[in-house]
Amino acid sequence: ATLVPSLAQSLSVPTIIGDRMVLQRNSTSRFWGYANPNAQVVVAPSWGDEVAVVADGFGQWLAEVPTGEAAERQKVTISSDGEELSFSDIMIGEVWVCSGQSNMEMPVKGFGRQPVENSMDYILSAAKEANRIRMFTVKRARSYNEDKENCEGGEWFCASPQSVANMSATAYFFAYNLASAIN
């Protein structure tokens, strides 16, 4: 007898696709992941039409979904072969990627003997920015021999005193000023 490994797999997406995520407005957002090989995958956003794609022979799929104008509290459901993933509290707005080393890593609360000027005022008033500022921090992970397909351990956070204290100060102050300028 010959054993043939099963290619069947559960419907899945990377952690960057999740509750509280932000999608770029007036653009096309990509949703991707894995499903059963050759299965149909349907992405159903609350802000527009469903998009149906077919997974390849390895189960990989990619759907491009138009986003439209800025909006809050949106939802998206992804389904395939009777499985369903649902994501809520999605914001459509401005998406900016901030990258760097130690200066970008410094949190709003500062490091030990390295405070951030006026940080306590921003931390204590952060809750009023919850519907305007969200952040996804990619944890450090080195890979010299392979591409990383997922931001393991990452999660979307809305601004709150607890989350803002630990957010990148440079990224948060940029987002704060951008939100104030263009809402």
Disulfide bonds with the S-S distance in Angstrom:
none
